[in-house]
Amino acid sequence: MCYNFGVDMYNMRKYEESSFWLRYGLHFVNLSLAKVLRLLATVFLEWDCLQFKEKALNAVRLANKECVHPSGLYLKIRILLGSGAPDEQIRSGELLSSFNAHLTFHTNMGVIILLLSAPREAVAFDLLKRVCQRFAASPDLGSALVLHIELLLQRNKELLAKQKIEDVITGHFTGRPLTPQSLICLHILLWAKASKNFEAKNYSEALQWYNYSLSFYKGGQLDPNLAKLQRNRASCFIHLQQLDRAKEAVTEAGRCDPDDIFTQFSIYKIALLENNAELGPQVLTSGPSSRDDCVLVTGNASAHLLSLAAQMALENEQQDIAVKALESLCEYSEDAKQVLTALRCLVRIVLSTIENVPEGNRCVFNREIHVVQFILLRSDQAHWFRRIAWNCALLCEASSIRMRDFFILSYQLSLLCPIDSGLLLAQKTCLFMAAACALELYRASQADLLTQALEHIQVCWEVWNKLKASDDFAKDQTDTLLLLFEFEARAKLNDPKLETVLESVLEIDNIQPKVLETVAALAMEPPAHFPLLCKKALRMALSLHRKQPHPDLTCCSQCVHSLIQLSLPSGVCEVEPRVLEEMWGYYEEALSIITGDFPELEILWLLTRAWNTGILSEFRPSHTHEHTGELK
């Protein structure tokens, strides 16, 4: 009952009451005296080890005298550590001898761990050496050896640690193998030491530690960790400029894990250093996209490696490989900031060689619009890409198709920016130029671009109308130019809305005769053939010319010439009276404008055509031929 009271008080952290009941219970011998004494010593230890040090030590000493038990010896160490006893007292031959004689291997290791946590490394190291000697034949000795090596490294005794490692390697293959857990711990220890040397750029030393780890693997063994080890060794060889040995290590890594992206990256690094322009891109294209297990790569490692690949290629002045790396990074990275950075770099690289970029590589520039649609792009970033696309368009004056693509790209990127009048003006210009390029491409026999040109024109009208509603553009010629573009596209498409477009042209305030002459020419430019609309435009142009204070007789003559030619083309043998009457009107127009400055060749041409027209009408009952004679 006294013992139970003591235990209850101890559990309640009432150490004074607990010690009272336990000491009172010592008068009864029904219980194990050593057990009661050990609990009493524990109470003194946790109550106040410094104040009750002697009582605690006396209790545990009596307990060990009564019955030597591992827990009693372990408790004595705790008391000495808790009371701040010097190392010499803990090292006492009697105490250490008791440990070696009565404690099992695992209990000894527990005491060593306790000493290390105190920290009393020197004492722990001494005890560890004794444990290794006493339990040399134990199958669990490996954990002690690994701990011994770790302590040697912590005490900067690397030479002794290396000797111990070499002994462990020899023993591992001669009847004293390490347990799997001990082997894992040793590998971790060796890799950590190698990594520390690698970061310090001490590559030879790092390689030696990796080689120690490699010594524990058997020939032909397949293990993902072995692949990592070989890649680490390859990195050391690369920094040591030993490329042949690096390739051997990477080959071994590929044998263990052929599809691993880090192995591919190691191959890529070696290819760059060897200036292997074929292997580098090949490794990149066979990287993340070909792996079925790339989800196992943590932390978006593939994107990080692609970023490093691009950086390395640029440092080695291999821009083609850098472009492929950046393109892959844009495709596989899930980091919006990383993608935008890659796009900026990619654009700058291609801009530096834009004149030499093949037509088939325009997708490099178009990629960004597909990426930013899925990213909440800040306006300054969108503006940056928009301006770059605009500048690219201006650089492609010699290629209409490139210029069109860049202007459309600039317009698409502008849709991601906050709208203001300046941006609307830029959008209008982009669409306007894209339509102009599409028409130019059509003239080069790319017929499928007319519909596309019309689409650009319609969107451009929408943007332009918004602009006109917000500001004064009275002197701007955009209306006229857009109508000319639209008229050309619809004329060549044989669009039924063509006449409506002409009416819109005629409604323009202060329209210039030159615009109407352009419309007339477009109406008859193959494959378009709209003579009625052409004549309508020419008649209006002629009327405007004649209203000028000083009419341009050459322009007037050309209008009359074209009207007559349209009404009665050369080679026609039969003419309707209506056409002849129309012709008479044009000849009268010619008579009214002929002066001394009128082109002589035009007068001769009119004379000839009038004569021929009179002959055609000679046998008609009308009097048209008389009129033609009057003209003569």
C-alpha positions, 0 to 999 in steps of 0.5 A: 500500500505504501508503494502504491501511494508512492507511485500515485504521488509520483504520477501526480508530480507530488514528489515530497509525498511520494518520497515519504511513502516510498521511504516508509515502505522500505520497512516492509520487505514484501516488495523488491527492495531494489525496485523501490529504491530505484523509484525513490531515486527517480523521485529525487532526480525529478524533484530537484536533482541538484538538491537531492543528488546525494540522496538519489545516488545513495538510493540507486547505489543501494538498489544496484547493490541489492540487485544489479539491473540495466535500469539501475545503471541507466538511472545512475547515469541520468542522475550524474548527468542531471547533477552536472557531474564531471566527465571523470566521475562518469568515466569511472572505471567501476561505472563503465565496467558495470555497463559493459558487464551487465548491459546488452548491446542495445542498452549500451547504445541507449546510454551512448545516445543519452550521453550524446544528448547531454551533450557529453560527446567525449564520454560517449565516444569512450563508451562507444569504443568499449562497446565496439570492442565488447560486441565485435561479434554481434550482428547488430554491431553495424549501428555502433560502427556507423555511430562511431564514424559519425562521431569521428566526423563530428570531431573532424577526425576525417582520416580516422573516419575514412579508415573506419569506413574502409574497415566497415566496407571490408567487413561488409563483404567478408562475413560482417555485413551491415544490417539494412537500416545501418547501411541506409544510415551510413549512406546518408552520412556519406552522402551528406559529407560528399554534398558538403564538400561539393557545395564547397567546390571540393569536388575531388573530396566529394567524389571520394565520399561518393565512392565510399558509398558506391563500394557497398553496391554489388556489380550489376545491382539495379537500384534508384539510389544507385542511379542518384549516386552515379549522377552525383559522381558524374557531376563531380567528374564534370567539374573536374573536366573528366568527361569520359568518366562522367559519361561512364557514370551517367551510363551506369545511372541510365542502366539503373533508371533510364527514363529519369529526368535527372539522368537525361539532364546529366547527359545534356550537360555532357553534350553541351560541354562536348559541343554536341549540337545534335544530342543536346536538343534530342535529350530535351525533346525526350525529357518530361513529355516521354515519361509516364511517371513524371508525376513522381518528380517532386517540386516541379523539378522538370521545369527547374532542370529545363530552366538550368538547361536553358541557362547552361546553353546560353552560357555556352553560346548555343542559342538553338538548344536554349530556345528548345529548353525554353520552349519546353519550359513554357510547355511543362512548367506550372509556375506562371512567373517562371513561364513569363520569365522564360517567354521574355528570354525566349522572345529576346533570343529570337529577336536577336536573330529575327531576320534569319528565323524560318517561316515555320518557326513563327510559332515561337512568337505565337506561343505566348498568347496561348500561355498568358490566356491561362495566367492572370497576367499583370498589365505591365507584363501584357504591355511588354509582350504587346510592344515586343510583338508590335516592334517585331511587326515593324522589323518584318517589312519584307515579309507580309505574312510575318508582319500580319502575324505579329500585328494580330499577336499584338492586338490579341495581347492588347486585349489583356490590358486595361482599355484606354484611348491610347490602347484603342488606337494601337488596336486599330492600327494593328487590325488596320495593318493586319488587314492591309497585309492580308490583302497584300498576301492575296495579291500574291495569290493566297486567295484564302486570306480575303475572308480573314482580311474582312474579319480584321476590317470588321473588328477594326471598325468596331475599335475605330467607332469606339475611338471616334466616340471618345475623341475628335478624329476629324482629320484622320483618314482611317474611315477612307482607308478602311472602306477602300480595304473593305471594297477591295476584299468584297469586290474580289469575293464577289460580295453582294454588299459591295454596292453598300460599301461604295455608297459609304465611300460616296457619303464621306465628307470632302472625299477626294477624287483620287479615292474614287479613282482607286475604288473604280480601279479596284472594281475592275481589278481581276478577279473583280468585274463590276463595270457599273460600280466602276463607272459610278465611281468615275462619274463622281470623280470626274464631277469632283475634278471639274468642280475644282478651281483649277481642274486637272485636265489629265485626270479629267481626260483619264476619267473620260477615257475610262468611262468610254472604254467601259461603255464601249470596249474595243472590238465590240461590233454591235451597240445598243442605242442606250449605250450610244446615248451614254457614250454621247454624254461622255463625248459632250463631257470631253468637249466641255473640258477640252482646252488648249492644255488638253493632252493632244494624244487624248484628243486624237484618241477621242477623235478615233473612238468617236469616228468608230462609234459613228460607223457602228451607228451608221445603219441605225435609224437614230441620229446618234451617228450625226452627233458623232460627226458633230464631235469630229 
